Amino acid sequence: MNIAYLRPPRGLRDYPPEIWGRIKYLGESFLELASLWGYREVEAPALEKLEILEKKAGPNVRDEIYWFKDKGGRELGLIFDYTVPLARYIAANPSLPKPIKWCYFGRVWRYDEPQAGRWREFWQFGVELIGSDKVDADAEVIALMVKCLEKVGVPEPKLMVCDRRLVMSALDTMGIDKSIRYEVLRVIDKKKKISPEEFRDMLAKLGLEGKADDISEFSSTLVPFNEAYEAASNYDNNIAVFFRELSEILNEYGVIEKVFLDCSIVRGLDYYTGLVFEAFCSGGDRLSRLAIGGGGRYDELIGLYRKPGVPATGFALGVDRIAMALTSREMNKVNIVNLYYMDKSFRGYAIMVAEQLRRNKIPVVLDFYSKSIRDSLKQADKRGYRFQIIIGRKEFGENKVTLKDLVEKTQETLTIEEAITRIRST
Amino acid sequence: MNIAYLRPPRGLRDYPPEIWGRIKYLGESFLELASLWGYREVEAPALEKLEILEKKAGPNVRDEIYWFKDKGGRELGLIFDYTVPLARYIAANPSLPKPIKWCYFGRVWRYDEPQAGRWREFWQFGVELIGSDKVDADAEVIALMVKCLEKVGVPEPKLMVCDRRLVMSALDTMGIDKSIRYEVLRVIDKKKKISPEEFRDMLAKLGLEGKADDISEFSSTLVPFNEAYEAASNYDNNIAVFFRELSEILNEYGVIEKVFLDCSIVRGLDYYTGLVFEAFCSGGDRLSRLAIGGGGRYDELIGLYRKPGVPATGFALGVDRIAMALTSREMNKVNIVNLYYMDKSFRGYAIMVAEQLRRNKIPVVLDFYSKSIRDSLKQADKRGYRFQIIIGRKEFGENKVTLKDLVEKTQETLTIEEAITRIRST
């Protein structure tokens, strides 16, 4: 039987409990941390007007997202990030007290070519800090990003930071014409993924053979962030001073050792106006080259929708990629009780026991489907449940239960209270 | 300035923290309860192949959902419930150990005409119990549904239950031709929303003038579920016996007083094969007429995708509608600390204090944007934060903080540990 049609649509995947459990665990861990920093959780509608998406991303966005006309002829697109719908909402509600501190965990869609670990539907956690242009705001989102990655145990997280204004100054210093700036940025953005020869070739196509060495030297700058002041002062003194202050605050947050100045980070041709950064982790070759998150300052995005604009900064983490990056720990038995009763006449008692366990926050599966104790134990084992409770005539008569711990391989007949204590102490 | 374009697409809405907080709180409360019953959380891709959606819902589904062709020419639709993608996954993975107990909280999309409280994108929580045809499975999902509604404080939840097999038997007894059965079901499904005259007219159009009294009498059956045995035995003795056993188990779960036999419940023209039910609550006139959730047994759905089929039952709750049904409680001040430092030289100390509070699970907003204490207090008040911490020269010098409780109107200068204890004791 051909069951190809039972697969999800191309580029999408299913989320059974083992896969979903990891994504959700990460997302909720990040949300919990962000809430302690005063960020409040929001959601966004999955669909936006195409003209809203184009305002930010340009008309080419049609090639890169899912879009269609609804039955009323409106052009709609599935959101490709949360920054756009949140910026639109903030533009529409100018009286919201600033700064706004919001966080989210949800999914977005992009019509990319599917690859291992890249899905057309994927999960993002992120924060937006809207309404402050201070270096303190940049420092806060960087520190929070590092702490998010540390919290869930990402191996050796590194934050690569640069500033769009520094790159622009450097290109000016080299005498590169403003008209081809964005083409040059695009080449720099690719630098890590291509060979030095390809890099030179791409610059040559822009008529910049003579500047290739300068551009290469600048974009190869990579130093611990507490040396960013010196490195930047060759190109732009204002940014150097800004970096020095940022570095001081990151030191106060205790995250400075994780942060580097990396002048190849420009974040594509996006809406960023100042600081930009990407997060990486150690691990497999492929993974350590893939950014697991990124962000930056986007002071002009909200103004695209409605004047006056509002300065803003934020980041997003790729939750699926982080799930891949974390060493898959040995699946432990899940702390669920499989409860089997040997005769229908014990059913009322079994339901009462289950309710009492649940009131004590112990997950219970009421096994009304197995035909024998043996069968029920086999089910518990197959599903990875840690505990089995059996209720037979003796247990029913004495108001007790027989509790098996399938890890410790113990078995005891206990009162319900004793069983609860035993299960909770494991 | 025309800002109509800054609204979300027609029929959709934004989710700022106050709105999203209520939806998320409900969804997570339901998930927590379901996990105690051994249901494991899953997600589903937002997009399905249109042919998968049509298998269940028929070609008319195109009029009722968002669908489009992707860039590869594939016809895709946004999911309108979770039952279809989960049934598809289970059909594709026949070796999963049965019964499967899954729950979910997420959003689905329908292209309805927007009305107050009805959105084209809305949030569902639900459970599916797949692989058992026993009355115990029906009883478990009904009991769990009632307990979900009770847990979050839905006012006087009521569960209206019927059985498709009983309705079919009753129509047979009345001598109604099998060929128009589904048309008659459709009329019964509308009964509560139309007048008795409209009801008779619709039946007359089916040539059933002579049976209108019988059909009306049957579908007006409404009794507490512990009397369902007697009421059903007039029409079908097997179902009467099934109801008696169901009633016994619901009694053992302690939910029987919330459950009623209501023979007008048939759940549209869906995939249900046995028990069907809908939940209602007391409250405003409009709300008490709107179902806040529904479910039933769908033994033939999975078999539509791949043989052999698998028996299944489950329910879904309309989380947005439940949010509406809950009396909006007086918004309390949120337990967030607004932390203001009076000079940049105290910044490092302020960050250290914030980190210490966060380690103790106290949410802190670091206020680096206000120009004065007065300003900072105004911000805290406007946002509904309960606490204000001020760090000035004296506090910095003595390793202390000044803590204001904006509800109790108190102010004290305390060590950090004392401040933590004070905040946590409120």
Interface residues (C-beta under 8 A of the other chain):
Chain A: M1 I3 Y5 L6 R7 P8 P9 R10 L12 R13 D14 Y15 P16 P17 W20 G21 I23 K24 S35 L36 W37 G38 R40 E41 V42 E43 A44 P45 A46 L47 E48 K49 E51 I52 D63 Y66 W67 F68 K69 D70 K71 G72 R74 L76 L78 P85 R88 Y89 A91 A92 N93 P97 K98 P99 K101 W102 R107 W109 Y111 E121 G131 S132 K134 D136 A137 E140 I249 E252 Y253 G254 Y305 R306 I336 R347 G348 I351 M352 E355 R358 K361 I362 P363 V364 V365 L366 F368 Y369 Q379 K382 R383
Chain B: M1 I3 Y5 L6 R7 P8 P9 R10 L12 R13 D14 Y15 P16 P17 W20 G21 I23 K24 S35 L36 W37 G38 R40 E41 V42 E43 A44 P45 A46 L47 E48 K49 E51 I52 D63 Y66 W67 F68 K69 D70 K71 G72 R74 L76 L78 P85 R88 Y89 A91 A92 N93 P97 K98 P99 K101 W102 R107 W109 Y111 E121 G131 S132 K134 D136 A137 E140 I249 E252 Y253 G254 Y305 R306 I336 R347 G348 I351 M352 E355 R358 K361 I362 P363 V364 V365 L366 F368 Y369 Q379 K382 R383
